[in-house]
Amino acid sequence: MSFLSDIKAVLTPKEIVFREVIEESEGIYSFLFDACEPIDWKAGQHALFVIKHTKIKKGSRAFSIASSPLENIIMISMKIDKQPSDYKKALLEIKSGTKMVLRGPIGGFYIDKAKPTCFIAGGIGITPFRAMIKDIALREKDFKGKINLLYINSR
Ligand SMILES: Cc1cc2nc3c(=O)[nH]c(=O)nc-3n(C[C@H](O)[C@H](O)[C@H](O)COP(=O)(O)OP(=O)(O)OC[C@H]3O[C@@H](n4cnc5c(N)ncnc54)[C@H](O)[C@@H]3O)c2cc1C
């Protein structure tokens, strides 16, 4: 993906529909969306997620897409503590069927072909690696290489 195609992707808003939220562990939430039109991304890329259902200041945030395109769902995951930002508060109030806007996907943080690899992640920084590992598992069923993940979080 080139810089120009990234700009084009950001300038082309795409509608997504909220499906459900999953509390993965204490304070860690995954939000799942369906695309209203085909959205193409490479596992590891990110996008801007824009809130439309309520008026807040700074209604847009960047999130890595934590799902593989082969899962047919757009997933973002984040930590939401006891005093969330207005953006995250609005996300927690979102109802199934509510529309949001995605700008992107963009970025060069992906691997073209599975090969022996070492990922290093901390905390919620796991999200693009979750997408890449899932993608390799689904796409390259006969993958014989080794993926190492070094991961640490505060709990
Ligand atoms: C490429 C990319 C990918 C990303 N992927 C993810 C992801 O997968 N998951 C994820 O959770 N995040 C991701 N982020 C970060 C995400 O965009 C948000 O910045 C992050 O989730 C914090 O958002 P927030 O709404 O909680 O806090 P924000 O409102 O954005 O504030 C950021 C921090 O500043 C502090 N702050 C804000 N205002 C003030 C103030 N006035 N005084 C003092 N402190 C203040 C807040 O407490 C908070 O800790 C990504 C960012 C980028 C650039």
The ligand as a Gaussian input file, in Angstrom:
#p B3LYP/6-31G(d) Opt

LIG

0 1
 C       -1.970000       3.623000      14.404000
 C       -2.670000       3.595000      15.730000
 C       -3.285000       2.431000      16.154000
 C       -3.903000       2.376000      17.399000
 N       -4.491000       1.222000      17.785000
 C       -5.084000       1.149000      18.990000
 C       -5.708000      -0.053000      19.420000
 O       -5.753000      -1.064000      18.715000
 N       -6.284000      -0.060000      20.652000
 C       -6.277000       1.049000      21.469000
 O       -6.816000       0.992000      22.583000
 N       -5.709000       2.193000      21.081000
 C       -5.119000       2.289000      19.862000
 N       -4.560000       3.457000      19.450000
 C       -4.662000       4.632000      20.345000
 C       -6.055000       5.274000      20.193000
 O       -6.121000       6.010000      18.971000
 C       -6.369000       6.255000      21.330000
 O       -5.416000       7.268000      21.345000
 C       -6.346000       5.586000      22.687000
 O       -7.219000       4.468000      22.701000
 C       -6.743000       6.556000      23.789000
 O       -8.003000       7.078000      23.485000
 P       -8.913000       7.730000      24.625000
 O      -10.143000       8.188000      23.942000
 O       -9.043000       6.815000      25.783000
 O       -8.006000       8.898000      25.185000
 P       -7.743000      10.338000      24.536000
 O       -8.909000      11.248000      24.797000
 O       -7.319000      10.185000      23.121000
 O       -6.518000      10.817000      25.392000
 C       -5.262000      10.144000      25.302000
 C       -4.634000      10.156000      26.683000
 O       -4.421000      11.500000      27.081000
 C       -5.020000      11.723000      28.344000
 N       -5.641000      13.061000      28.279000
 C       -6.564000      13.474000      27.414000
 N       -6.914000      14.745000      27.664000
 C       -6.154000      15.122000      28.726000
 C       -6.023000      16.324000      29.459000
 N       -6.717000      17.412000      29.146000
 N       -5.142000      16.336000      30.467000
 C       -4.413000      15.262000      30.794000
 N       -4.505000      14.106000      30.149000
 C       -5.350000      14.042000      29.127000
 C       -6.092000      10.653000      28.529000
 O       -6.210000      10.280000      29.890000
 C       -5.524000       9.481000      27.727000
 O       -4.740000       8.667000      28.541000
 C       -3.926000       3.532000      18.219000
 C       -3.326000       4.715000      17.773000
 C       -2.708000       4.751000      16.554000
 C       -2.062000       6.034000      16.103000

